[in-house]
Amino acid sequence: MASAGKCPAKPRRVLFIVENLPSPFDRRVWQEATTLRDAGYLVSIICPTGKGYEKKFEVVEDIHIHRHDLPLEAEGAIGYALEYSAALFWEFALAWKVFFSRGFDAIHACNPPDLIFLVGGFFKLFLGKKFLFDHHDINPELYEAKFGRRDFFYRLMLWCEKLTFKTASVSIATNESYKRIAIGRGGMHPDNVFVVRSGPKLDRLRIVPPVAALKKGRKHLVGYVGVMGRQEGIDLLLYAARHVIQAMRRDDVQFALVGGGTSLAEMRQLAKDLGVADHVTFTGRVPDRELLDVLNTADVCVNPDVANEMNDKSTMNKIMEYMALGKPVVQFDLAEGRFSAQEASVYARKNDPRHLAELIVELLDDPARRKRMGEFGRNRVENELEWEYEAPKLLAAYDRLFR
């Protein structure tokens, strides 16, 4: 047997399948893929195209990336059905392409959605390939957060989730909450579930000088990076911004929101309707350098994720990215958010934009406290949460998979 984290003389070959983000833009997937490559695995990826990632095939740092188009960015039941059907078609087609060219010994499936087991299960059943499930999002809870109901589709997602875990020999959870779901709802043996957190890489999240122009002539900048979707609470953040600017009469605060998503146009319109558009910059999806400029310039970073069952159990990458850059965080009081940030954050009452606003202003007016919180967060990332501490856990999962 090979030593931990090392491939045998003949390199193992791994095929990642990702439905919702292009590589290498998806930071978690890219960190996992490069970690396996560095350990001697041959890595291929199937993923969708995206802005800045339009090539259908390219080799990046010895990793073969096969991309496919999606018909639209889904919103609503019909939209998701079209997106997932198209994705499954291309995932099957490109998996065969990889099979007959570079080959693969294992499929590493990254949800959402919980449908990639159809591809992995086929190759496992008929061709003896391994199947590993990388549990990025709890899909039934995600559906409930988006649509506010537990109907037929919610039960269908529970069924797909169970089949995904049943098909997988090994699963990876992003935190202990997800591990409990894999064991409880998924029926997996605890020895086959590995917690691999989405730790940031400090060589990417560099501390660089602030860009004063991003403050639009104002004294303070509040930063946000993430998806512009309903469950991300961007509307709550905009209501908090209105309270800061109008009720608290703080004309010295600018908000910078980095990211794209299905609700971006809607949130831009909401900012206009609330009378805060001049105080809010929506950048859309931007390259890493522009993202780093915003976060390094921000005095406070915010995570307005809606308090619901999904977000309470999910680890948000943005929180650890804020901490990696030494920024104090304001967020609603959620279990995994509190576990990640600890003393690097203050915690607003759940889904209360007024309290969120008050805590933002409280930190803006206390630079010494901001400094202490930022140092705590940076030290926690450097000593506990950085990707270098998670990479061995990923390799241990693969040792288990091929054992």
C-alpha positions as CSV (number, residue, x, y, z in Angstrom):
1,M,0.0,0.0,0.0
2,A,1.2,3.5,-0.8
3,S,2.1,5.8,2.0
4,A,-0.4,8.4,3.1
5,G,-1.1,11.0,0.5
6,K,1.2,9.3,-2.1
7,C,0.2,7.6,-5.3
8,P,1.5,4.2,-6.3
9,A,4.1,3.8,-9.1
10,K,1.3,4.1,-11.7
11,P,-0.4,7.5,-11.0
12,R,-4.0,7.4,-10.0
13,R,-6.3,9.4,-12.3
14,V,-9.1,11.6,-10.9
15,L,-12.0,13.3,-12.8
16,F,-13.7,16.2,-11.0
17,I,-17.2,17.0,-12.1
18,V,-18.5,20.4,-11.1
19,E,-21.9,21.8,-12.3
20,N,-22.2,25.3,-10.9
21,L,-18.9,27.1,-11.3
22,P,-16.0,27.1,-13.8
23,S,-12.5,26.0,-12.9
24,P,-10.1,27.4,-11.8
25,F,-12.6,30.1,-10.6
26,D,-14.1,27.7,-8.0
27,R,-11.5,28.1,-5.3
28,R,-12.3,25.0,-3.3
29,V,-12.3,22.7,-6.3
30,W,-9.1,24.2,-7.6
31,Q,-7.3,23.8,-4.2
32,E,-8.4,20.2,-4.1
33,A,-7.3,19.6,-7.6
34,T,-3.9,21.1,-7.2
35,T,-3.4,19.3,-3.9
36,L,-4.0,16.0,-5.6
37,R,-1.8,16.9,-8.6
38,D,1.0,17.8,-6.2
39,A,0.6,14.4,-4.5
40,G,1.1,12.7,-7.9
41,Y,-2.4,12.2,-9.2
42,L,-3.4,13.0,-12.8
43,V,-6.3,15.3,-12.5
44,S,-9.0,16.3,-15.1
45,I,-12.0,18.5,-14.5
46,I,-15.4,18.8,-16.2
47,C,-17.2,22.1,-15.5
48,P,-19.3,24.8,-17.1
49,T,-17.9,27.8,-18.9
50,G,-18.1,31.3,-17.3
51,K,-17.0,34.8,-17.7
52,G,-13.2,34.7,-18.3
53,Y,-13.3,30.9,-18.7
54,E,-14.9,30.5,-22.2
55,K,-12.4,27.9,-23.6
56,K,-13.9,24.5,-24.0
57,F,-10.6,22.8,-23.3
58,E,-7.3,24.0,-21.8
59,V,-4.5,22.7,-19.6
60,V,-3.8,24.8,-16.6
61,E,-0.9,23.9,-14.4
62,D,-1.0,20.3,-15.7
63,I,-4.7,19.9,-15.0
64,H,-6.9,19.1,-18.0
65,I,-10.1,21.2,-17.9
66,H,-13.1,20.4,-20.1
67,R,-15.8,23.0,-20.1
68,H,-19.3,23.0,-21.5
69,D,-22.0,25.7,-22.1
70,L,-25.2,25.9,-20.0
71,P,-28.4,27.3,-21.5
72,L,-29.0,29.9,-18.8
73,E,-28.3,30.9,-15.2
74,A,-31.2,29.1,-13.5
75,E,-34.0,30.7,-11.6
76,G,-37.3,28.9,-11.0
77,A,-38.2,25.3,-11.3
78,I,-38.2,25.2,-15.1
79,G,-34.9,27.0,-15.3
80,Y,-33.2,24.6,-12.9
81,A,-34.7,21.6,-14.9
82,L,-33.2,23.0,-18.1
83,E,-29.8,23.8,-16.5
84,Y,-29.4,20.4,-14.8
85,S,-30.6,18.4,-17.8
86,A,-28.0,20.2,-20.0
87,A,-25.3,19.8,-17.4
88,L,-25.9,16.0,-17.1
89,F,-25.8,15.6,-20.8
90,W,-22.5,17.3,-21.1
91,E,-21.1,15.6,-18.0
92,F,-21.8,12.2,-19.5
93,A,-20.4,13.2,-22.9
94,L,-17.2,14.7,-21.6
95,A,-16.7,11.9,-19.1
96,W,-16.6,9.5,-22.0
97,K,-14.2,11.8,-23.8
98,V,-11.8,11.8,-20.8
99,F,-12.3,8.1,-20.4
100,F,-11.1,7.4,-23.9
101,S,-8.2,10.0,-23.8
102,R,-6.5,10.5,-20.4
103,G,-8.7,8.1,-18.5
104,F,-9.7,8.2,-14.9
105,D,-9.9,5.8,-11.9
106,A,-12.2,7.8,-9.7
107,I,-14.9,10.5,-10.1
108,H,-14.9,13.3,-7.6
109,A,-18.4,14.8,-7.7
110,C,-19.0,18.3,-6.4
111,N,-22.6,19.3,-5.6
112,P,-24.9,21.1,-6.1
113,P,-26.9,19.5,-7.6
114,D,-27.2,16.0,-6.2
115,L,-27.5,14.4,-9.6
116,I,-23.9,13.7,-10.5
117,F,-24.4,10.3,-8.9
118,L,-26.0,9.3,-12.1
119,V,-22.7,9.8,-13.9
120,G,-20.6,8.4,-11.1
121,G,-22.9,5.5,-10.5
122,F,-22.8,4.4,-14.2
123,F,-19.0,4.4,-14.3
124,K,-18.8,2.7,-10.9
125,L,-21.4,0.0,-11.8
126,F,-20.3,-0.9,-15.3
127,L,-16.6,0.0,-15.4
128,G,-15.5,-0.3,-11.8
129,K,-14.5,3.3,-11.2
130,K,-14.4,4.8,-7.7
131,F,-16.9,7.5,-6.7
132,L,-16.3,10.2,-4.1
133,F,-18.9,12.7,-3.1
134,D,-17.7,16.2,-2.1
135,H,-20.7,17.8,-0.2
136,H,-20.5,21.5,-0.9
137,D,-24.2,22.4,-0.2
138,I,-27.1,20.8,1.5
139,N,-29.5,20.7,-1.4
140,P,-32.8,20.1,0.3
141,E,-32.2,23.0,2.7
142,L,-31.0,25.1,-0.2
143,Y,-34.3,24.5,-2.0
144,E,-36.2,25.4,1.1
145,A,-34.2,28.6,1.5
146,K,-34.8,29.6,-2.1
147,F,-38.5,28.7,-2.4
148,G,-39.7,28.6,1.2
149,R,-41.5,25.2,1.0
150,R,-41.2,21.5,1.6
151,D,-43.1,20.1,-1.4
152,F,-42.6,17.3,-3.9
153,F,-39.3,18.8,-5.1
154,Y,-37.9,19.0,-1.6
155,R,-38.7,15.3,-1.1
156,L,-37.2,14.6,-4.5
157,M,-33.9,16.3,-3.4
158,L,-33.8,14.3,-0.2
159,W,-34.1,11.1,-2.3
160,C,-31.3,12.2,-4.7
161,E,-29.2,13.1,-1.7
162,K,-29.7,9.7,-0.2
163,L,-28.8,8.0,-3.5
164,T,-25.7,10.1,-3.9
165,F,-24.4,9.0,-0.5
166,K,-25.4,5.4,-1.2
167,T,-23.4,5.5,-4.5
168,A,-20.3,7.1,-2.9
169,S,-17.7,4.9,-1.2
170,V,-16.2,8.0,0.5
171,S,-17.7,11.4,1.1
172,I,-16.1,14.7,2.0
173,A,-17.9,17.2,4.3
174,T,-17.1,20.8,4.7
175,N,-17.8,20.9,8.4
176,E,-19.1,18.7,11.3
177,S,-22.7,19.7,10.5
178,Y,-22.4,18.3,7.0
179,K,-20.7,15.2,8.4
180,R,-23.7,14.5,10.7
181,I,-26.0,14.7,7.6
182,A,-23.8,12.2,5.7
183,I,-24.0,9.8,8.6
184,G,-27.7,10.4,9.6
185,R,-29.6,11.1,6.4
186,G,-27.0,9.6,4.1
187,G,-26.4,6.4,6.1
188,M,-22.7,6.5,5.6
189,H,-20.3,4.8,7.9
190,P,-18.4,7.5,10.0
191,D,-15.0,6.1,8.9
192,N,-15.9,6.9,5.3
193,V,-16.8,10.6,5.9
194,F,-13.9,13.1,6.0
195,V,-14.2,16.7,7.1
196,V,-12.2,18.9,4.8
197,R,-12.9,22.6,5.4
198,S,-12.6,25.2,2.7
199,G,-9.5,26.9,4.2
200,P,-8.1,29.9,2.3
201,K,-4.7,29.9,0.7
202,L,-2.6,32.8,2.0
203,D,-0.5,32.9,-1.2
204,R,-3.7,34.0,-3.0
205,L,-5.3,36.2,-0.4
206,R,-2.5,38.7,-0.2
207,I,-2.5,41.9,2.0
208,V,-1.9,44.8,-0.4
209,P,-2.2,48.6,0.0
210,P,-5.8,50.0,0.1
211,V,-7.2,51.8,-3.0
212,A,-8.6,55.1,-1.7
213,A,-10.7,55.7,-4.8
214,L,-12.9,52.7,-3.9
215,K,-14.3,54.8,-1.0
216,K,-15.8,57.3,-3.4
217,G,-14.5,60.2,-1.3
218,R,-16.0,58.8,1.9
219,K,-14.1,58.0,5.1
220,H,-15.2,54.3,5.5
221,L,-15.7,51.3,3.2
222,V,-17.8,48.2,4.1
223,G,-17.0,45.2,2.0
224,Y,-18.9,42.1,0.9
225,V,-17.8,39.3,-1.5
226,G,-20.1,36.5,-2.5
227,V,-23.0,35.4,-4.6
228,M,-25.9,37.8,-5.3
229,G,-28.7,35.4,-4.5
230,R,-31.8,35.5,-2.3
231,Q,-30.4,33.3,0.5
232,E,-27.3,35.5,0.7
233,G,-29.3,38.3,2.4
234,I,-28.2,41.1,0.1
235,D,-31.6,42.7,0.6
236,L,-31.0,42.7,4.3
237,L,-27.6,44.3,3.8
238,L,-29.2,47.0,1.7
239,Y,-31.8,47.7,4.3
240,A,-28.9,47.9,6.8
241,A,-27.1,50.4,4.5
242,R,-30.2,52.5,4.4
243,H,-30.4,52.6,8.2
244,V,-26.7,53.5,8.4
245,I,-27.0,56.3,5.8
246,Q,-30.5,57.7,6.5
247,A,-31.5,56.8,10.1
248,M,-28.0,57.1,11.6
249,R,-27.1,60.0,9.3
250,R,-23.8,58.6,8.3
251,D,-22.9,60.1,5.0
252,D,-19.2,58.9,5.4
253,V,-19.8,55.2,4.6
254,Q,-19.5,53.5,1.2
255,F,-20.5,49.9,0.6
256,A,-18.8,47.7,-2.0
257,L,-20.5,44.5,-3.0
258,V,-18.4,42.0,-5.1
259,G,-20.0,39.1,-7.0
260,G,-22.5,38.0,-9.5
261,G,-25.6,36.0,-9.4
262,T,-29.3,35.7,-10.4
263,S,-30.4,38.5,-8.1
264,L,-27.7,41.1,-9.1
265,A,-30.1,43.3,-11.3
266,E,-32.8,43.0,-8.7
267,M,-30.5,44.1,-5.9
268,R,-29.2,47.1,-7.9
269,Q,-32.8,48.2,-8.4
270,L,-33.5,47.7,-4.7
271,A,-30.6,50.0,-3.8
272,K,-32.1,52.7,-6.1
273,D,-35.6,52.2,-4.5
274,L,-34.1,52.5,-1.0
275,G,-32.3,55.7,-2.0
276,V,-28.8,54.3,-1.3
277,A,-27.5,53.6,-4.8
278,D,-24.9,56.4,-4.5
279,H,-23.5,54.7,-1.4
280,V,-23.4,51.2,-2.8
281,T,-21.0,49.9,-5.5
282,F,-21.9,46.7,-7.3
283,T,-18.8,45.4,-9.1
284,G,-20.3,42.2,-10.5
285,R,-17.9,39.2,-10.8
286,V,-14.3,40.5,-11.0
287,P,-10.8,39.0,-11.1
288,D,-8.9,38.2,-7.9
289,R,-6.9,41.4,-8.1
290,E,-10.0,43.7,-8.0
291,L,-11.6,41.5,-5.3
292,L,-8.4,41.9,-3.2
293,D,-8.4,45.7,-3.7
294,V,-11.9,45.9,-2.3
295,L,-11.3,43.7,0.7
296,N,-8.0,45.3,1.5
297,T,-9.6,48.7,1.4
298,A,-12.6,47.8,3.5
299,D,-12.6,48.8,7.2
300,V,-15.3,46.2,8.0
301,C,-16.4,43.2,6.1
302,V,-20.0,41.9,6.3
303,N,-21.7,38.5,5.9
304,P,-25.5,39.1,5.7
305,D,-26.5,35.4,5.0
306,V,-30.1,34.9,5.9
307,A,-30.6,32.9,9.2
308,N,-32.1,29.6,8.0
309,E,-31.4,26.0,8.4
310,M,-29.1,25.8,5.4
311,N,-26.9,28.8,6.3
312,D,-26.8,27.8,10.0
313,K,-25.1,24.5,9.0
314,S,-22.9,25.8,6.2
315,T,-19.4,27.2,6.3
316,M,-19.0,30.3,4.2
317,N,-15.7,30.9,2.4
318,K,-16.2,34.6,2.5
319,I,-15.8,34.7,6.3
320,M,-12.4,33.0,6.3
321,E,-11.3,35.2,3.4
322,Y,-12.1,38.3,5.4
323,M,-10.2,36.8,8.3
324,A,-7.2,35.9,6.1
325,L,-6.9,39.6,5.2
326,G,-7.2,40.7,8.8
327,K,-10.6,42.3,8.5
328,P,-13.2,42.4,11.4
329,V,-16.5,40.8,10.4
330,V,-20.2,41.6,11.1
331,Q,-22.7,38.8,10.5
332,F,-25.9,37.3,11.8
333,D,-25.5,34.8,14.6
334,L,-25.2,31.4,12.8
335,A,-23.7,28.2,14.2
336,E,-21.0,27.5,11.6
337,G,-20.3,31.2,11.1
338,R,-19.6,31.6,14.8
339,F,-17.4,28.5,14.7
340,S,-15.3,29.9,11.9
341,A,-14.9,33.5,13.1
342,Q,-15.1,33.3,16.9
343,E,-13.7,36.6,18.2
344,A,-13.0,38.0,14.7
345,S,-16.7,38.8,14.3
346,V,-19.6,40.5,16.1
347,Y,-23.0,38.8,15.7
348,A,-26.2,40.6,14.9
349,R,-29.6,39.3,15.9
350,K,-30.9,36.9,13.2
351,N,-32.2,38.6,10.1
352,D,-32.3,42.1,11.8
353,P,-30.9,44.6,9.4
354,R,-31.2,47.5,11.9
355,H,-29.0,45.6,14.4
356,L,-26.6,44.7,11.6
357,A,-26.3,48.4,10.8
358,E,-25.7,49.4,14.4
359,L,-22.9,46.8,14.8
360,I,-21.3,48.0,11.5
361,V,-21.2,51.6,12.7
362,E,-20.0,50.5,16.2
363,L,-17.0,48.9,14.6
364,L,-16.3,51.8,12.2
365,D,-16.1,54.1,15.2
366,D,-13.7,51.9,17.1
367,P,-10.5,51.4,15.2
368,A,-8.7,49.8,18.1
369,R,-11.3,47.1,18.3
370,R,-11.2,46.5,14.6
371,K,-7.5,46.0,14.8
372,R,-7.8,43.4,17.6
373,M,-10.5,41.5,15.8
374,G,-8.6,41.6,12.5
375,E,-5.4,40.3,14.2
376,F,-7.4,37.5,15.9
377,G,-8.9,36.4,12.6
378,R,-5.6,36.5,10.7
379,N,-3.9,34.4,13.4
380,R,-6.7,31.9,13.4
381,V,-6.3,31.4,9.7
382,E,-2.5,31.2,9.9
383,N,-2.5,28.7,12.7
384,E,-5.7,26.6,12.3
385,L,-7.8,27.2,9.1
386,E,-5.4,27.8,6.2
387,W,-5.6,25.2,3.4
388,E,-2.3,23.6,4.4
389,Y,-4.1,22.1,7.5
390,E,-6.9,20.7,5.3
391,A,-4.9,19.2,2.5
392,P,-3.7,16.1,4.5
393,K,-7.4,15.3,5.3
394,L,-8.2,15.3,1.5
395,L,-5.3,13.0,0.8
396,A,-6.5,10.7,3.7
397,A,-9.9,10.5,2.1
398,Y,-8.3,9.4,-1.2
399,D,-6.2,6.8,0.6
400,R,-9.5,5.4,2.0
401,L,-11.1,5.6,-1.4
402,F,-8.4,3.5,-3.1
403,R,-7.8,1.2,-0.2
